[in-house]
Structure formats: C-alpha cells, structure tokens
Amino acid sequence: MMLLDLSRHTVRRNVAPYVGSFVALFLGVTLIGLTVEMITSANRYGATLGAGDTEGLAQVNDLNSMFGVMSGFAGFMAIFVVASTFSFVVSSRRRELGQLRLIGSTPRQVRRMILGESLIVATVASIAGSLFAHLMMPAALWFTHHRGLTPAGLESPSWWSGLVIAAPIGLVVALLGARAASKRASKISPVDAMREAAVDGRRLGFKRIVVGLFFLACSITMLVMMGASTGILSLLLGIFVPEMLVISAMCFGPVLFPAVAKLVSAPFVKRDVTIRMARDNVAAAGKQTASLAAPTLAISAIAGSLIMTLGIGADFDNAINTQQLNAPIVVTTNGDADAARILAESSDVRTADAVTPVNVTLYRAEGERDVEQAEAIDVAAAADARTLTAKKGSLADLTGNTVAMSDEFIMDSGFGLGQNVKVAVNGGKPVELRIVAVTHAAPTLQGDILIPAALGRAHGVTDVDRVYVMPKAGATIADVKADLAGTEATVETKAAWIDAADKDLRRTNQLSLWVLLGPAGLYAAMAIANTLLMGSLQRKRELVATQLIGATKRQLRTMVLWESAIVTMAALALGGAITATVGILVSHSLGSTLETMPVHVPWGSLGLIGAMCLVIAAVAAWAPTPRMLKNIHPSQAAD
C-alpha cells in the first residue's frame, strides 16, 4: 500500500513523461474500443435478420470480416505503440531510478513502484479511452453508412461491450511494457548507478533474443510459404507476415536501429558537424531510438505491405481477365430482363454466356451457416467464353444437385472434392450438393461457387447480371448493339470492360484501405508525434551538456531536427525492406500461374506514407525545442 501511495506521488511529480503514455494508451484503447463496438453492432444487426434474408446475412458476414481485419490492425498498432511508449518512459527515468538504488531501494521495490505508476496511469487511460470510444461510435456509424459500407440498421451497442474488452487489453499491455523496462532499470547497481543512468546500453536480454528469434523464424517460414504458394494464401500471408517481422525487428531494435541509422545517415554526415552529432546521439541511445522508431516502423511496414498486396491482387485480377476472357463483347444488362433473352435468340451470337448471381447458404457440421455469393452457370457457354476449366474433378459432372468451387474457396472453407455439402439456394430449403469440380479462381470473371444453371432456375434464379458474347463469324459489336436497341443494356468491348472492372476494383481497394488503415494510420501519426515529443521533452540535461562543449542554440535546433530525421529514415528503411520483400514474393506467387502479369508499384501512396512520417516526426521533435533552449543555461548542467 505504501508503494502504491509512493507510485501515486511519483506519477504526479513525473507528469510530463506520463502524459505521453496516457495519450498513447488513451488513443489505443479508443481505437480498440471502436472496433469492438463495430463488430458487436454488426452481430446484433445480423441477429435481427431472418434466415431468408440471404443478402442481409451476406452483408453482415462481409462486415464482420472487414471489422475483424480492421480490429487486428488497430489492436496490433495499439499494443505495439503502448508497450514501446511505457518502456520509453521507464528508460528515460534511469537516472532517477539509479538514485533510488543509491539511497537503499531494493530492485523489488523499484519494480513494484514502476508497476504501481503504470497501473495508475493505465487504469485512468483505459477507462477514459473505452468511454470515449463509445461516445465516438455514432459518428463512426454515420461515416461508414455515408460511405456505403454499412446498412442503416446498425446501432451503437451498450458501452459495456467496449469497456470489458478494450480496457483490460490496455491495462495488460501497459503493465507488460512497464514490467520489461522496470526489470532492466532495477538491475542498476548502487555503485555505478549514475553512470549507467546516463548511458543507454544496447545489450539484449536472453528473453528478448529468444522472442526475437522465434518471430523471425515464424516470419521466414511464412515468407517461404508465400514464395511456394499461389492464390489467396500468398495474399493472406502478405497481409499478416509484416506484423511478425516488425515484432522481430523491435526485439533486436537496440542493436538494429543504431546500425541502420548509421547507414541511412552516411551520405549526410560529412556536410555538417551537427549531423554527425545527431547520428552519434541516435546510435548511442539504442533502446530509446528503438522506442521512438516503433510507430513509424509499424505503420510503414503494415500499411506499405497492405497497399502493395492489394495492388498486386488487382494486377492479378486484371491479368487473369485478359488471359481467360475469350469473348470480345461484354453486355451488362443493368437489370433489363429482356437483354439476356434477346442475346440467346440472336442470329448474330454464337455463344451467350450469362452471369447469373445467386445467394447460397452453406450449412456446416457444427451448426454454423455461411451466406455466400454464387453463380448459376452454363458450363459449355462458360468454357467457350471464359475458358472455364477444372483444376480437379470434371465440370462435365456439374449437373443436377452438384456444385463446383474455386481452389481459393476450397482452401479457405475446408471443403473438399467429392464432399456433400448442405446448401440452401436463394433462401429455399436446404439440399445436399456434391462437390464435383475445383476450378481455378478468377474473382471477377466467375464466382467462387458455381451451380448448374438448371438448379438455379429451379429455385427461381433468373436475373442475369451480364453476358459474355461470342459473336458469329462476320458479326460485329455494332450488330450486337442493334440487337439490343430499346433495352437498358450496355455493350462494351472486352478491353473496355476489363479496364472498367480494373478501375472499379482499385476504387474498392482504395476504400478498403481507408477503412482498414484509416484508424490505425491516424493513431500511428499521433503516436509518432507523441513519442518524439516525449523524447524531446526529456532532453534538457543533454542539451545543456551539449551547450557546455560549445554548441550554439542554432546548432542544437538543427541537431534535434536531424535526429528525428535519422530515426524516422531508419524506421522507414526497415519498413520499406519489409514491404519490398512482401511485394516481390506476392507478385511471384500470383504471377507464376499466368503468362504475364505486369505489376504497378504504387510509388505515390508509398512515398506519401514516408513523407508524412518525416514531416510529423520533424514537427514533433522541433516544436518544444525553441522553448526549451530559451529556458536553459550551461550553469544548469549540475542540476
């Protein structure tokens, strides 16, 4: 109890560093709380839908998937940044903790005091963040609905839903981050406490090395799998492997970041002595440098890899459409029921391959059900117009109560060739369908689940979305347009349709990026500013000492700017290396099944991430410096 009271007093005395920790944890818990409440809201909305509302249930499934990935990114960023921030606060107080050891405090007492401080700050920040997330929920629901991502029926859940999940996560993460740093600080011996408190060593603890090697081994395993696999597995690994690499890099951060900092600053050090001083300061403070670089590394690696992965996915979709679509004409019906019938009866058309979407409900053995988008298909027409082929099994068997699934869906769902699946077609009664073929995935050209056209018609599925047209010899696109005169249908060439589909997919990807990375990116920006601001505010003694050796205030301002730039460039270099590795392996994996697949690197988006990180870091590091320099004097060196 006495130590807890001491912790309360030391928090009040060390308000400045703990304000930064409070802000990081408050924002992190807010981010986690928002995602938790969004998922809860979607699930409650889904519970109000009837079993026959397949479209609504499918939308809920999509929302849960989207919010689940968003919560993963948000949670990782929050956990990562909060742990680094609390570790930085404790590391910055090494001199004070060393003094406590000199006057007789035991290592156990130091650890308990720090954990008590962290508990106080974390409790207040976690509760406040959870409640603030609930207050922000109506605005988040309005924004997502305004963007067309969520239905109007979603409502804010009880504030307890976020509090019972987000607040404990914040508490645990803060205490874990403080515990690791407190153990290091408590090991300072009383004899050389002052010397150790002024020097930030780079020695890595045994546990840190083991954890770093574990995540590095996991990363290498996933990277090897990416290079050896094809399709959705490489895309999924490309999204999640950066987190493993980031954790591994941070475990070795006290050694890794100073080395990278020296490398990225090498072209500039000969220009000015202040740049050399900045480089040496960054290299000497390995642990603090790693803590300051953590948010930049995390967002650059995660956001960069996700941008590259989604972009390469769009490149793959464009390439497979170009390679597999034989039909030179694509007709979009725009809801006109006569268009497909006219094309089927036209003397100018050899094959009219109709795309007929249908909602199906898949029943699993555990009693769960998944609502998926399928397609009722004529195999002969699709083979002619879309080069539809079976990877396993035979499409000739796709008749009666049967179904075909893409290789990606088979891998994701766990179904297998020859298995009987209980399926409700178009909200009807469940029937047993046998999986007779596994097709090559082509997301835009064909559905992941294919049922015979006759089965679809038997369940009332008649609406045709578009028709791939193979004209007869001598017939032209003008003839097809003439046939459809008076209908609402749109007639395009293959090239025009592929280009429009590509642009639409990239717009969807852009919206997905805003949803998945927007909250995490905003939090990362605030975390970068917060950690560097914390770092700058802790440097009064260092700036005074530098003045004693002859540095001017102008040189000190320049040095601070270069330090922030070097730390940020080191983090961006590692993040860029992770992004490049992921991009190369994903493009190789997807492109290995195609004749050619041009890859478009989104230099603009990647460059914007780097530029924003540099600007935020420079402003946050420089902002308090003029005021600090105004209020310091070399005589304060002994303070």
N, C-alpha and C positions, 0 to 999 in steps of 0.2 A: 504493500500500500504506500509506503514511504517512497519507493522508487517510482511508482506511478505519479505521486504528487510531484516528485522531482522532475519527471518527464513533462508534466504539465507546465511547470515553471520554465524549463529549458525550451519548450516549444514557443512560449511567449517571448523569451529572450532571443530566439533564433527565428523570428517571424519571416524575415526576408527569404531565406532558402526554402522554408516550408511553405511559403505562399506559392512558389513554383510547383512544389509537389502537390499541393492542394489543387491547383489549377489543372495539372496533368491528370490527376485521379478523378476530379470532378467531371472533366470533359470525357474521359474514358468511360466512366460509369454511365454518363448521359448517353454516349454512343451505344453501349451495350444495352442499356435500358430501352432505347428506342427500337432497336432490332428485336428485342424480346417481345415488346408490346405489339410490334407489327406482325410477328408470327402468331401471337395469341389472337390478335384481331382477325387474321385470315382464317385461323382454325375455327373460331366461333362463327364466323360468317359461313364457312363450309358446313357446319353442323346444322344450320337452318335450312339448307337446301335439300330438296327431295332427291330420292335415288334416281329419278328420271331426268333430273336436270344435269345431263352429262356435260353440257357446255359450261355451266357454272362450276361444277366439280373439277373440270379440267383447268379452269382458270385458277381455282384455289390451289390445285397441285402446282401449277406454274408459279404462283405467288410464293408458296412455301419453299420451292426450290430457289427462287430468286432471293427471298429474305434469308434463307439458310446460308447461301453463299455470302451474302452481304454481312450477316452476323459473324461468319467465320473471319472475314477480312477485318471487320470492326473489332472483334474480340482479340484477334492477334495483335493489331496495332495498339489497342489499349493496354493489353497485358505487357507487350514488349516495351512500350514507352514508359508506362508507370513503373515497372521494375527498374528500368535504367535511370529514371529520374530519382527515385528514392535511393538507389545506390549512389548516385552522384551527390546527393545531399549529404549522405554519411561520409563519403570520401572527402568532400570539401571541408569537413569538420575534423580532420585528422589531428590538427594541432591542438584543438580544444580537448579532444578525447585523450591525446597524449598527456596533456596537463592533468587530467583526471587520474590517469595512471600514476603520475608522479606524486600526487597527494594521497595515494593509498587505495584508490578504487581497484577492485579486482576485475579481471576480464569478464566474469559472470555479471557483475553489477553494470559494467559498461554495456554489455549486450542487452540486458533487461531494460536499461534506461532508454536505449535507442528503440527497442521494440515497443516500449510504452509510448514514446513520442510518435512513432509511426502509427500505433493503434489509435491514438487520439486524432491525429490528422486524417487517417484513413476512414475512421468512423464518421466523422463530420462530412468529409468529401463524398463518401459513398452514399449516405442517406440523402444529401443535398442533390447529388447527381441523379439518383433514382427519381426523386420527386420532380426535378427539372425536366427529365425525360418525359414524364407523364404530362407535364404542362405543355411540352412541345409536340405531343402526339397529334392533337387536332390539326396543327399546321402541317405536319408530315403527311397525314392522311389527305389533306386538301391538295398538297403539292403532287403527291403520287396519283391522285384521281384526276387532277387537272392535266397531268401528262399522259393520261390514258392507261396507266399501269394497274390501277386498282378499281374495282367496282364501287358504286356509290354506297353500297350497303355496309362497308366496313366502319366500325365504330371503335372508339377508344375503350380498351378493357379497364378493369379495376387497377388502381395504382399499385396494388399488392403484387400483381404479376411481374412487374419490373423490379420491385423492391426485393422480393425474395430470391431473385436470381442475380441481378446486377450488383446489388450492394455486397453480398458475400464474396463475389468474384473480386470486387475492388479491394475488400479487406484482405483477402488471401494474397493477392498479387502484391499489395503494398508491403505486407509483413514478410513475404518471401524475399522481395527486393532488399528490404532493410536488414533482414537476417543475414544474408550473404555478406553484405558490406560491414555489418557490425562485428561479425566474426573476424574479418580481416583487421578492423581497427582495434579490436580488443587484444590482438596479439602483439601490439607495440610494447616493447619492454620499457620500464620506467627510466633506465639509464640513458637510452638514446631516443626517448620519445620525441623530443623537439626536432631532432634531425630527421627522423622518419616521418614526422608530421609535415615536414616541408618538402619531402621528396615523394613523388608518386611512382612507386616501383612498377615493374612490368611482370613480375613473377606470377605465373599461373598456378592456381591451386590444383591438387590432384583431381578433385571432383569436377572442376571446371574443364580440365583436359579430357576427362572421361566423357562428360556430356558433349563436349565439342566433337570428339571423335565419333561418338555414337550418331549424332545428327549428320556428320559428314559422311559416315558410312551409309546412312539411310539415303542421303542425297545422291551419292554416287550410284547406289542401287536403282533409285528411281530414274536417274539420267540414263543409265544403261537400258532400262526397260523402255524409256522413251525412244531411244535410238533403234531398238529392236522391234517396236510395236507399230501398228498402223491405226488410223482412225481415232475414235473418241478417247481411247486410253491415253494416247500421247497428248491430246488436248487437256484432259483432266490432270495428268501429271504436270503438264506445263503451267497449269494454274496453281498447283499446290506445292511443287518442289521448291519454289523460291523461299517459302517460309522456312523450310528445313535448312537451306543454305544460309539464310540470314541468321538463324539461331546459332549455327556452327560458326559463322564469321564473328558474331558477337562474343562467343565463348573465347575465341582466340584474339579478340579485339585489342587488348592491351599490347600485344606484340604485333598484330597485323596492321592496325591503323597507323601507328608511327612509321612503319616501313612503307606503306602505301603513300602516306603524307610526304615523306622524303622524295618518293618517286614523282609524284604529281607536281611538287614544287621545284624540282630540279631545274626546269627551264627558266625560272624566275629569280633564283637566289643570287645570281651574280649582278643583278641590276641595282640592288639596294640593301644596305645593312639591316634595315627594318624587316625585310622579307626573310633574311637569314635568322634574325631573332625570332620571328613568328614561327618559322619552321622548327627551330630548336625547342621553342616552348611547347609546340604541339607534340613533337617527338618525345620530349621528356615526360610529359603527363599522359602516359599510355592509358590509364584507366579512365581518367576524366575525358580524354579525347574520344574513347570508345563510347562513353555515355552521351557525349554531345553529338556524336555522329549517328547514334542509333535511329532516331526518327527519319533522318534523310536516307540512310541505307534501307530501312524497311520500306518506305513508300516508293523509292526509286526502283528497287528490285521487284516489289509486288506489282506496282502499277505498270512498270515497264514490261514485265513478263506477261501480264494480262492483256495489255494493248497489243503486244506482238502476237500472242496466241490467238486472240480474236481476229486480228488482221490476217494471219496466215490461214485461219479457218475460213475466212471469206475468200481468200485466194484459192483455197482448195475447192470451195463450192463453185466458184467461177470456172475453174479449170475442168472440173468433172462435168459441169453443164455443157461446156464447149466440146468436150470429148465424147460424151454419151448421147447428146441430143441430135438425132438424125433429122428430125422434122424441120424443114426450112421455114415453116409458118407456125405461129402460136396464136391461138384465138382465146381471148379472155371474155367469158360470157357476161360478166357484170350482172349476174342474176337473171339474165334472159333465158327462160327455159326452152325457147324455140331454137336457139343457136346450135346446140349440140345435135338436135334432131335434123336440122337443115344440113349440117355438115355430114351427118351419117348417110343422108339420102342424096347428097350432091354428086353429079356426074363428073365434077372436077376433082373429087377427092378419092385417093386410093385407100388411105387409112386415116380414120378419125379416132385418135387415142384420147378418150375422155378421162379427165381427172375428176373423180367423184369423191369428195371428202366425206368421212363418216366418223362419228364419235363411238368409241367402243369402251366397255368397262371390263377390265381383266380381273378375275377373281383368283386370289392366291389361296394356298392350302391353309395359311394361318388365319383366314377370315378377312384379310385385308383386300381392298379393291383399289385399282388404279384406273383413272379415266384418261384415255389416250386418244390422239388423233390418228385415224387410219385412212385407208383409201380402198374403195371398191374398184377393181381393175380388170380389164380385159387383157389377158396375158399375151395373146397374139399381137394385138394392136400395140401394146407397150413394148414388146420385143422389137417390133418394126420401127416405132417412132423414137423410143428412148433407150434402145439397146439393153433392155431389161434382161438380166441373166441371173442364174442361181450360182451362188458360191458353194453351197452344199444342197443336196436334195435335188428335186426336179420341179420346175414351175409347171410342167405339164400335168402334175398332180393337183394343181390349185383349182379344184372343182368341188362342188358340194360343201360339206362342213369342214373346210380346211382353211389354213391361214399360212402366210409367209411373213417372215420377219427379217429385218436387216441385221447384218453382223454386229453393228453397234448396239442395236436394241437387245439382241440376244445376250451380249456381254453385260449390258447394264442391268437387264431384268433377271438374268439367271435361268431363263427358259432354254430348252434345247431341242434340236431336230428330232422329230418323231414323238414329242411330248403332246399330250392332250391338255388343252387349256380351256377353262370355263370362261366364256365371253358373252357379254350382253351387247348386241349390236343395235345402235341407235335407240338405246333406252328400252329395248324389248326384253323378252325373257331370256335368261342365260342358256347358252347352248355349248356343247363340247366341240371344240375345233382342234384338229390335229395339225401340228406344225410340219409342213411338207417340204419347205424350202427355206434356205437362208440366202438373202440377196446381198449384193454389195450396196453399202449405204450411199445414197445420193440425196441429201436433205431437201433440196429444192425441187428436184425432178420427180421424186416419188416418196410416198410415205414409208415410215419405218415398219408399219404393219399393213399388210396387203391381204384383202379378202376377195373372193371371186365376185365379179360384177353381179352375177345372178343371185348370190346370197345377199348382196346389198339391196337389190331390187325387192327381194322377198321381205325385207324389213323396212320397206318404204323409203330407201335412199335413192333419190333421183336427181338431186341438184348437182349440176356439173359446174365446176369452178373454171376450168379452162380445157382447151382441146389442142393437142399437138397434131398438126395436119401434115400428112404426106400427100402432096398433090399427084394427080396422074400425069403421065408424060404430056408435055405441052401446056399444062395448066399453070397459071401464074398467080401471084398474090392478088393481082387485080381481079382475077376471076373469082377468087375466094371472097374478096370484099364485095363483089357484085352479088354473090350468092347470099350474103348476109345483110344486104341493104334492107333497111327498115327495122333491123334489130338493134339492141343496145350493145352488141358485142364489139370488142376492139381487136383489130387484126394487126399483128406485128411480124416482122422478120425474126428469125432465130437470133441474130446478132442484137437487134434492138431489145428483144425480150430478155436476153441474158444480161445485157448492160443494165436494164431497169431492175432486174432481180438483184444484181450485184449492188447497185446503189441502195436499194431498199434494205438489203441485209446489213450493209455498212452503217446505214442510219440506225437500224435496230441495235447493232453492236455499240454505236455511239451512245444511244440512250441507256443501254445496259451498263456501259462503263460509268455513266453519270450516277446510276443507281447503286452499282456495286462499289465504286471507288469514291463517289462524291463525299459521303460522310467520313470515310476513312482518310481521304485526301485532305479534307478540311481539318480533321483532327491532327493529321500529320503536320500540316502547315502551322497550326497553333503550337504543337509540341516542339517543332524546330525552333520557333520564336521563343517559346518558354524556356527550353533547356539552355539555349545560347544566352538568353537574358539572365538566367540564373548564374551561368558561368561568368558573365561579365561582372555581375554584382559581387562576386566573391573574390575579386582580384585587386582590392585596394592595396593590400600589403605588397603584392607583386609589382604593381605599378609604381609604388613609392620606391621600392628597391631598384627598379629599372631607372628611375629618375636619378638616384644616387650615383649611378655609373655614367651619367652624362646625357641620358636620352632626353630630348625635348618633348613637350606635350604634343606637338605635331607628329613626331616620330611615334609616340605611343598610340595616337589615334590610328595612324597608318598600320602599325603592328597589329592592333586589335582587328582591323578590317582584314588583314592578310591571314591572321589566324583563323577567323571564321571561314574565309575562302578556302584555305588549305584543308580544314576539317571537312567542309562540305564537298570539296573536289575529291577527297579521298573516299568519302562515303559514296559519291556518285560513280566513282571509278569502279568500286566493288559492285554497286548496284547495276552498272552498265555491263560488267562482265557476266553477272548472273543472267541479265536479260538477253545478252547475245548468245550465251550457251543454250538457254531455253529456246530461243528463236531458231537457232541452227538445227537443233535436234527435232523440234516440232516440224519444221519445213522439210527436213529429210524424211521424217516418218510419214507424213502425209503425201509428199511428192513421190515416194517410192512406188506407189501403185498407179501413177499416171504417166502418160507420155511426156508431158511437160507441165510445169506449174510455176509461172512467174510469181515471185514474191515481192510485194511492195512494202518496204520498210517505212513506217510512219515517223519519219525524222522530225516532222513538225511537232507532233504530240510528245515524243521523247525529249526533244530539245526544250519544249515548254516546261516539262517537269524539272529538268536540270536548271533552267533559268530561274524558275520560281523559287527553287530551293536556295540558290545562291543569293537572290535578292532578299528573301526573308531572313536568311542567316546573317547577311551583312547589316541589314537594318536593326535586327535584334541585338547583335553584338555591339554595334556602334552607338545605338540610342542612349544608353546610360553613361557612355564613356566621357563625353564632354563635361557632364555634371560632376562625375567622379574626379576628373582631373582638375576641375575648378576648386574642389574642396580638399585637395591633398597637398602635402608639402613633404620634402625629403626628411624633415625632422620627425615625421610620423613613423619612420621605419622601425623604431624601437617599441611602438605601441603593441 
